[in-house]
Amino acid sequence: MASGKEIRTKIKSVQNTRKITKAMEMVAASKMRKAQERMRSARPYAEKIRRLAANLSQANVTDYKHPFFVRKAQNKRVGVILVTTDKGLCGGLNTNIQRVAINAMKEWEAAGATEIRACCIGNKGFGFMQRVGAKVVSHVVQLGDTPHLEKMIGPVKIMLDAYQEGELDAVYIAYTRFVNTMKQEPVLDQLLPLSGEKLGTPDSSWDYLYEPDPQVVIDELLMRYVEALVYQAVAENMASEQSARMVAMKAASDNAKNVIGELELVYNKTRQAAITKELSEIVGGAAAV
C-alpha cells in the first residue's frame, strides 16, 4: 500500500487537474453561447441563398449551364473538404468526423476512384490526412474562435477551381453538425455538383432579369452560395466543438472529484492503520516490560 505522503501528493495533483478542467469547462460554456448565436445568425442567409439557387436552377430564362450544375457520369476524381478543430480536449468530435471521411474515401476507392484530393480546415484534420497519406492540396489552420471567410476561401477555392476546370468529378464536405449541446452529428454532404436534393424543389417557377449579363450574375451567385455552405459548415463545427469541450471538461471534473474522494478514503484508512500499528507496538512493549 502506498504511504500517506504519496497519497497526499496524488490528491494534490488531482485537485490541480480538477481546477484546470473546471476553468476550461467555464470558458467553453462562455464560448459555446457565442458560437451558437453566430451559427444561428448565419442560418437565415444560408437558407435564403439556397432558395434563390433552387429557383435559379429551375429558371428557363437563359441557356447557360453553370459547371456547378453539371453532373459527371462517374466519380473517378473526388475532392473532400474536411472540417475539424484546431485544438483537442473535445471528446470524440474529431475522431467521429475523421472516421466518416476515411470510410468514404475507402468506398470511393472501392468504386473505382483513381484520385482523391483533400482540403483541410482545422489542424486536427490536416494532421490526420497527412498521417493516412492522403493528397492534401490545400489547408488552413488556426482559425480562432470566429470563422472568417477571407481566411477560408483561398484553400476552398482551389477545390472549386479544380472542379470547374474538369480536374474533379465531385466535391464533398465533411463537418460536424450541431444538433444540441449534448449531441453533435458527423455529416458528409455533397458540395458539387449541386444536386436537387441539396437545393430543394421551389414551390413555383421564378423568372429573373439579369444585369449586366446572365453568365456573370449566375457565376457570382453560385460562388457565393458555395461559400455560404462552407461558412455554415465551419460555424456548425465551431459550435459543436465548444459544446463537446464543455461536456468533456465537465465529465473530467466530475471524474476528478470522484477520484479525490476515493484517494481521501484510502488515505484515511492508511492513516488509521498506521495509528493502530503504533498503538499495538506501544501496548506490546508495555506488556513486555
Number of C-alpha atoms within 10 A of each C-alpha: 7 9 11 16 10 12 18 14 11 16 20 13 12 19 17 13 15 21 13 14 23 19 15 19 23 14 14 22 19 14 20 23 14 16 25 21 13 18 21 15 13 16 15 11 14 19 15 12 19 20 17 17 20 23 20 19 22 15 14 12 13 10 9 10 12 14 16 19 14 14 14 12 7 12 19 18 20 24 28 24 27 25 29 28 25 20 14 14 16 20 17 14 23 25 16 16 22 22 12 15 24 15 12 16 20 11 12 18 17 10 12 12 17 12 17 19 18 25 26 27 25 22 19 20 26 24 11 17 19 12 9 9 8 17 14 17 14 18 21 19 17 13 18 12 15 13 17 13 14 7 13 20 15 14 17 22 16 14 25 23 12 15 21 15 11 13 16 22 22 26 24 18 22 25 32 26 22 23 12 12 17 11 11 21 15 20 16 18 14 16 21 25 19 21 16 12 9 14 17 14 14 15 9 8 13 15 12 12 8 13 9 8 9 15 16 11 12 18 15 10 16 21 14 14 20 21 18 20 19 21 20 23 21 29 29 25 27 31 28 30 30 27 29 25 25 28 18 19 23 19 16 18 23 15 14 20 15 12 16 19 13 12 17 16 12 16 20 13 13 17 14 12 12 14 12 12 12 12 12 12 12 12 11 11 10 9 8 7 5
